[in-house]
Amino acid sequence: VHALEGDPIILKSDGYPTYHLANVVDDHLMGISHVLRGIEWQISTPKHILMYEAFGWQPPQFGHLPLILNPDGSKLSKRQNHLHISCLREQHYSPESILNFVSLIGGGFIDKEYSLNRIYSMDELVERFQLDKVHHNPARV
């Protein structure tokens, strides 16, 4: 990492940690063993692994998931007005239906039913998830 990027900044000038440091420390303190995150974070993984090693901690296993895209191919963002949680609440979407949509669109599930009448519980989503079933390509909404 140093050879390509130089020394990474882990504390801001105001003394607050950067995402990279906060993420590593937080995951370690919570005992996280597996990290699944968007493919856009793949480039930061070597930096995070080096920080774990510098602290003398065992890094978790990392996996990177494909993005969810808008119909035009741009990255779907929680900051888009129509996807902001307050907008979804105003439209009477339940938290469970939002969780199901986000969970199921990227694949990773066996025996997936495509029904608007079925909402899986968190336990059912956990039970049915298989990492090798995750799509390799981005999903479009």
C-alpha positions in Angstrom: 0.0 0.0 0.0 2.7 2.4 1.0 4.6 1.9 -2.3 1.5 2.8 -4.3 -0.3 5.4 -2.1 2.2 6.6 0.5 1.4 6.5 4.2 -2.4 6.3 4.6 -4.1 9.1 6.6 -5.8 7.4 9.6 -6.5 10.4 11.8 -7.9 13.7 10.5 -6.4 17.1 11.5 -9.3 17.5 14.0 -8.2 14.2 15.7 -11.1 12.1 14.5 -10.3 8.8 12.8 -10.9 8.3 9.1 -13.3 5.7 8.0 -10.5 3.2 7.5 -9.2 3.3 11.1 -12.7 3.5 12.6 -13.9 0.6 10.5 -11.0 -1.7 11.4 -11.2 -0.9 15.2 -15.0 -1.1 15.3 -15.1 -4.4 13.5 -12.3 -5.9 15.7 -14.0 -4.7 18.9 -17.3 -6.2 17.8 -15.6 -9.5 16.9 -16.6 -9.4 13.3 -15.4 -12.5 11.5 -16.7 -11.9 7.9 -17.2 -8.7 6.1 -19.4 -8.5 3.0 -19.4 -5.0 1.4 -19.8 -3.4 -2.0 -17.2 -3.9 -4.7 -16.2 -0.2 -4.5 -14.5 -1.0 -1.1 -12.3 -3.7 -2.6 -9.5 -1.3 -3.3 -9.3 -0.5 0.4 -9.1 -4.1 1.6 -5.3 -4.3 1.5 -5.0 -1.1 3.6 -7.5 -2.5 6.1 -5.7 -5.9 6.3 -2.4 -4.0 7.0 -4.0 -2.1 9.8 -5.3 -5.3 11.4 -1.8 -6.7 11.2 -0.2 -3.6 12.6 -2.5 -3.9 15.6 -1.6 -7.6 15.9 -5.2 -8.6 15.2 -6.6 -11.4 13.0 -8.4 -9.8 10.0 -11.8 -11.0 9.1 -12.6 -12.7 5.9 -13.6 -10.2 3.2 -16.0 -10.6 0.4 -17.1 -7.9 -2.1 -20.6 -7.7 -3.6 -21.7 -6.3 -6.9 -23.4 -2.9 -6.9 -27.1 -2.2 -7.3 -27.6 0.1 -10.3 -30.3 2.5 -11.4 -31.8 1.8 -14.8 -29.4 4.3 -16.4 -26.4 2.3 -15.0 -25.5 4.8 -12.3 -24.9 3.6 -8.7 -28.0 3.3 -6.7 -27.6 5.5 -3.6 -29.4 5.8 -0.3 -29.0 9.5 -0.8 -31.3 9.7 -3.8 -34.5 11.5 -2.7 -36.9 8.7 -3.7 -34.8 6.1 -1.8 -34.3 8.2 1.4 -35.7 6.3 4.3 -38.1 9.1 5.2 -39.5 9.0 1.6 -40.0 5.2 1.8 -41.7 5.6 5.2 -44.0 8.2 3.8 -44.9 5.8 1.0 -45.7 3.2 3.7 -43.0 0.7 2.8 -42.3 -1.5 5.8 -38.7 -2.0 7.1 -39.1 -5.7 6.3 -40.1 -5.1 2.7 -37.1 -2.8 2.2 -34.7 -5.3 3.7 -36.2 -8.0 1.5 -35.8 -5.9 -1.7 -32.2 -5.0 -1.0 -31.3 -8.5 0.2 -32.9 -10.4 -2.7 -31.9 -8.2 -5.6 -28.2 -9.1 -5.5 -28.8 -12.9 -5.4 -27.2 -15.2 -2.9 -30.4 -17.0 -2.0 -31.7 -20.5 -2.6 -35.3 -21.3 -3.3 -36.0 -17.6 -3.8 -39.7 -16.8 -4.4 -40.4 -13.8 -6.7 -43.6 -12.8 -5.1 -44.8 -9.4 -3.8 -46.9 -11.3 -1.3 -44.0 -12.9 0.5 -41.7 -11.2 2.9 -38.9 -13.2 4.5 -38.0 -12.8 8.1 -34.4 -12.0 9.0 -34.0 -15.5 10.2 -35.2 -16.9 6.9 -32.9 -14.6 5.0 -29.9 -15.7 7.0 -30.9 -19.4 6.7 -31.3 -19.1 2.9 -28.2 -17.1 2.1 -25.3 -18.7 0.3 -22.3 -16.6 -0.7 -21.7 -18.7 -3.8 -25.1 -17.7 -5.1 -24.4 -14.0 -5.1 -24.5 -12.5 -8.6 -21.2 -11.6 -10.2 -22.7 -8.7 -12.2 -24.4 -5.6 -10.9 -28.2 -5.7 -10.4 -30.4 -3.1 -12.0 -33.6 -1.8 -10.5 
